[in-house]
């Protein structure tokens, strides 16, 4: 999705293609939450009123920016990780031997594909805690954005749990 528009991505999401799916959607939602944290930080840093907390807010900004960047990468990585799962489901299952091979391939592919949602959960969980600090000490005009970020980050982590 990195080079696609949101419109194209959502069209692809609703298509009959195996990717993108829920894992990449979870990464997208997480990246939106991280982006909102960045916004709140950027509207706090450099303001005289918030000078006392600027160092902490800059730290949050760096972590949120890194999280957003990685979550955007995970949108594509999730697509790539799921393709072997889809391929394994297409394996023949006419004989007991074929069924056993198919089951093994599906299991292995699912195990490998689950690494992406696990990382989504880890990233979103690691930055959601900054919402409290930003709500309390950040630019108060952006508290609603921080609250929205909290919900998006939690939703992304919860959605990603479905794929582990």
C-alpha positions in Angstrom: 0.0 0.0 0.0 2.9 2.3 0.4 2.6 3.5 -3.2 -1.2 3.1 -3.5 -3.9 5.4 -2.5 -6.2 4.7 0.4 -9.0 4.4 -2.1 -7.2 1.6 -4.0 -6.2 -0.1 -0.8 -9.7 -0.2 0.4 -10.9 -1.5 -2.9 -8.3 -4.2 -2.8 -9.3 -5.0 0.8 -12.9 -5.6 -0.3 -11.9 -7.7 -3.4 -11.9 -11.5 -3.8 -8.0 -11.5 -3.6 -6.4 -13.1 -0.5 -4.4 -9.9 0.2 -4.6 -7.4 1.6 -6.5 -8.7 4.6 -7.0 -8.1 8.3 -3.4 -8.2 9.3 -2.4 -5.4 6.9 -5.6 -3.5 7.9 -4.5 -3.8 11.6 -1.0 -2.4 10.6 -2.7 0.5 8.8 -4.9 1.3 11.8 -1.9 1.2 14.1 0.0 3.6 11.8 -2.8 6.1 11.9 -2.8 6.0 15.7 1.0 6.5 15.7 0.6 9.4 13.3 -1.9 11.1 15.6 0.6 10.8 18.5 3.2 12.5 16.3 0.7 15.3 15.5 0.1 15.9 19.2 3.8 16.0 19.8 4.5 18.3 16.9 1.9 20.8 18.2 3.5 20.7 21.7 7.2 21.0 20.8 8.4 24.5 20.5 5.5 26.1 22.4 6.6 28.1 25.4 3.7 26.8 27.5 5.1 23.2 27.2 8.8 24.0 27.4 9.1 22.0 30.7 8.0 18.8 29.1 9.6 19.3 25.7 12.3 16.7 26.2 9.8 14.0 27.1 7.6 14.9 24.2 10.5 14.8 21.8 11.2 11.3 23.0 7.6 10.3 22.4 7.7 11.9 19.0 10.8 9.8 18.0 9.1 6.6 19.2 5.8 7.3 17.5 7.5 8.2 14.2 9.5 5.0 14.3 6.4 3.0 15.1 4.4 4.6 12.3 7.2 4.0 9.8 7.5 0.3 10.8 3.7 -0.2 10.9 3.5 1.1 7.3 6.2 -1.4 6.3 4.2 -4.1 8.0 1.2 -3.4 5.8 3.2 -4.8 2.9 5.0 -7.4 4.9 1.7 -8.9 6.0 0.5 -9.2 2.4 3.7 -11.1 1.5 3.5 -13.2 4.6 0.0 -14.4 3.9 0.6 -15.5 0.3 2.2 -18.8 1.3 -0.8 -19.5 3.5 -3.1 -18.9 0.5 -0.9 -21.1 -1.6 -0.9 -23.9 0.9 -4.7 -24.0 1.0 -4.7 -24.6 -2.7 -2.6 -27.8 -2.4 -4.4 -31.0 -3.3 -6.2 -33.0 -0.7 -7.4 -36.0 -2.5 -5.3 -38.6 -0.7 -4.4 -39.0 3.0 -0.7 -38.3 2.1 -1.8 -35.1 0.3 -4.0 -34.1 3.2 -1.1 -34.5 5.6 1.3 -32.5 3.4 -1.3 -29.8 3.0 -2.0 -29.6 6.7 1.8 -29.4 7.5 2.3 -26.7 4.8 -0.7 -24.7 6.1 0.6 -24.9 9.7 4.1 -23.8 8.8 2.8 -21.0 6.6 0.4 -19.8 9.3 3.2 -19.9 11.9 5.4 -17.8 9.7 2.6 -15.4 8.8 1.8 -14.8 12.5 5.1 -13.0 13.0 3.7 -9.9 11.4 0.6 -9.5 13.6 2.8 -10.3 16.6 5.0 -7.3 15.8 1.9 -5.1 15.2 0.7 -6.0 18.7 4.2 -5.3 20.2 4.5 -1.9 18.5 1.0 -0.7 19.2 1.2 -1.9 22.8 4.5 -0.2 23.3 3.4 3.3 22.3 -0.2 3.4 23.5 1.2 4.1 27.0 2.3 7.5 25.7 -1.3 8.6 25.4 -1.5 9.3 29.1 1.5 11.6 29.1 0.3 13.5 26.0 -3.2 13.9 27.4 -1.8 15.3 30.6 1.2 17.3 29.5 0.8 17.8 25.7 -0.9 20.6 23.8 -4.5 20.5 25.1 -5.9 21.4 21.7 -4.9 17.9 20.6 -6.3 15.8 23.5 -9.1 14.5 21.2 -6.5 13.4 18.7 -4.6 11.6 21.4 -7.8 9.9 22.6 -8.4 8.8 19.0 -4.8 7.5 18.8 -5.4 5.4 21.9 -8.4 3.8 20.4 -6.8 3.2 17.1 -3.7 1.6 18.7 -5.8 -0.6 20.9 -8.0 -1.6 18.0 -4.9 -2.4 15.9 -3.5 -4.7 18.6 -6.8 -6.4 19.2 -7.3 -7.0 15.5 -3.9 -8.4 15.1 -4.5 -10.9 17.9 -6.9 -12.6 15.6 -4.0 -13.7 13.4 -1.8 -15.3 16.0 
